[in-house]
Amino acid sequence: MKYFAGLLAVVALVAAATVGAYRLWDNTTRTSSSDNGGVLSTPSSTIPPGQPTPADNQVFVFGSVTAGHLENAVLDPLPMPVTVTTPQRGEGAGATIKGVTVGGKNSQIEWDAGRPFQLSGDGGALLVPTTVVDIADGAATVSLDGRSAGLQPGTYTLDTPVAVSTGGLARPTDSVTFDAAGGTALEFRAGSATGLPQTAHITGQGTVTFEGVLSVAHADRTIRAAKSITLDSGQYDLTIVSTPNGGFTLYATLTGTTH
């Protein structure tokens, strides 16, 4: 009987030690930002399949991103639908759309930012000039402030209260359908911004910074873990993919001095 009781005590000690070790391992392998539902997020020691090995004076950066800043960003056309917002209404906020036709007449459209700018169009796209992209607080935003964007030719619907002018006094309307041609221009003001599509390809030359759980691959095939990386002033070619949990995955080739 004493032998059986002693055996039970040993089994209990082993079980407790196993549970304690698992909890320690689990806590140390989770990211510091969140527990992520038990899914581990750690830097990788290998480049993902299909991704390039960096050349000399390059690094390939991949992993999850929590913050970022890209200057002089060149985006692929943003597919419809597109939503644009401003920090506040009034004080000059909004946009002017020129070079469109409404009901067959040359028109100009004014948006005063009273409600979000909700634009749709079958097969259409917003053509964004060189801009700034920021990632913060679970959102990736594209600055449109002070920029003149364009539209691929086609028919669009702006499901937002606007004022439409066809040469005379502007008339208010709750929404408007218009045709855009090659000369259509959208002039945004007062902090106007939109979001990135689920998968966005971006190139550019300028300063880039990222923070997150990153892996940095070098030309000699070594890979190091990093919490942040900065490209001082070089070329970049990258893809950002939004994930279902509100995060972002990065695949970036950076050419130039990084730290």
Secondary structure, 3 states (H helix, E strand, C coil): CHHHHHHHHHHHHHHHHHHHHHHHHHHHHCCCCCCHHHCCCCCCCCCCCCCCCCCCCEEEEEEEEEEEEEEEEEECCEECCEEEECCCCCCCCEEEEEEEEECCEEEEEEECCCCCEEEECCCCEEECCCEEEEEECCEEEEECCCCEEEECCEEEEECCCEEEECCCCCEEECCEEEEEEEEEEEEEECCCEEECCCEEEEEEEEEEEEEEEEEEEECCCCEEEEEEEEEEEEEEEEEEEECCCCCEEEEEEEECCEC
